[in-house]
Amino acid sequence: MTSLGSYRRIVVKIGSALLVDRKAGLRREWLAAMVDDIAALAARGADVLVVSSGAIALGRTILGLTGKVLKLEESQAAAAVGQIALAGAWSEGLSRRGLKSGQVLVTLGDTEERRRYLNARATISTLLKLGCVPVINENDTVATSEIRYGDNDRLAARVATMMGADLLVLLSDIDGLYTAPPQRDPGARHIPVVEAITPRIEEMAAGPASELSRGGMRTKIDAGKIATSAGAAMIITLGARLNPLGAIERGEKSTFFHPAKNPVRGYKTWIAGNLEPAGRLVIDAGAETALRAGKSLLPAGVKLVSGDFERGDTVAIIGPEGREVARGLVAYDAADAVRIAGLKTSAIAEALGYEARGEMVHRDDLVMSRTGADAPAS
């Protein structure tokens, strides 16, 4: 495994169970060891960004709300208390190693809306220029089930693409990807290297997870698709041991995901990383062939429109086999898209009653999804 110090910018995602014991509170010994790892990377010239869960879990402990299912307002209150304690713990730990830190709380809209995405990127970039370690978390004090990431794996991947990181490390309760969930299948085989996230790889992660975080391995593979398509490598490794980043460098078990050979860059990185497309356009085989040849999506190739979207929203483009083949910014509201789906360009004006764009999604606003050949993982 290449030394982590060879990477210029590293995003590390840390789950709640690693940082917080439900009864005892903050795992201070583990945090101190993690800070040592971060300081070692910083000393070698790497920018390190931390995506840290734990605010609700820590707030529950402080408020005595353990052992019960929390109502939404109780979770938000626990997050408000826990965020202060968590930020303080990171600040104290990093300062002991001569590092400054800054807390950044984001919501789903902060990365999905272009203007807010650019603002968040500018803030984090400035923190890095000033020598700070950004500690990033979802703002659970205001997030609800309808407007949240729901897991910090995908948030970490979004941060990695937003900040141009070349490595994303997901610290998990398992030491990498297996051919099947090892808790249920004693014959499951560990996969040390994944060349590309293919449908076969996604199927390996489809089972339910044992970890406490939302989503388990499935969300980690989703995160991998976001990060690797933008040119970042990704590592999944066991986080519970002390100095987990040092363990990677010592060659302890993990799974390494190669970055895409032809990564998405710039403006299209934001489109490709959009987590929740507002709608879906199902296309025919001819349209898929045209997209793969670098052309725009025309209404004639659209067979079905679903979702409640507006012009400029991100939509998923689904091929005839039911798999996502691309994402893009749609040029029509959902109601108009339904009216012109399947029509030739010359018939659009008559169907809508006004002159409009000939493309449903222009190629400049479109990114092909990374599927790769379904080759075996090594």
Secondary structure, DSSP 8 states (H G I E B T S, - for coil): ---GGG-SEEEEEE-HHHHEETTTEE-HHHHHHHHHHHHHHHHTT-EEEEEE--HHHHHHHHHT-TTS---HHHHHHHHHHHHHHHHHHHHHHHHHTT-EEEEEEE-HHHHHSHHHHHHHHHHHHHHHHTTEEEEEEE-TTT--TTSS-SSHHHHHHHHHHHTT-SEEEEEESSSSEESS-TTT-TT--EE-EESS--HHHHHHT-S---SSSSSTHHHHHHHHHHHHHTT-EEEEEE-SSSSHHHHHHTT-SEEEE---SS---THHHHHHT-SS-SEEEEE-HHHHHHHHTT--B-GGGEEEEEE---TT-EEEEE-TTSSEEEEEE-SS-HHHHHHHTT--GGGHHHHHTS---S-SB-GGGEEE----------
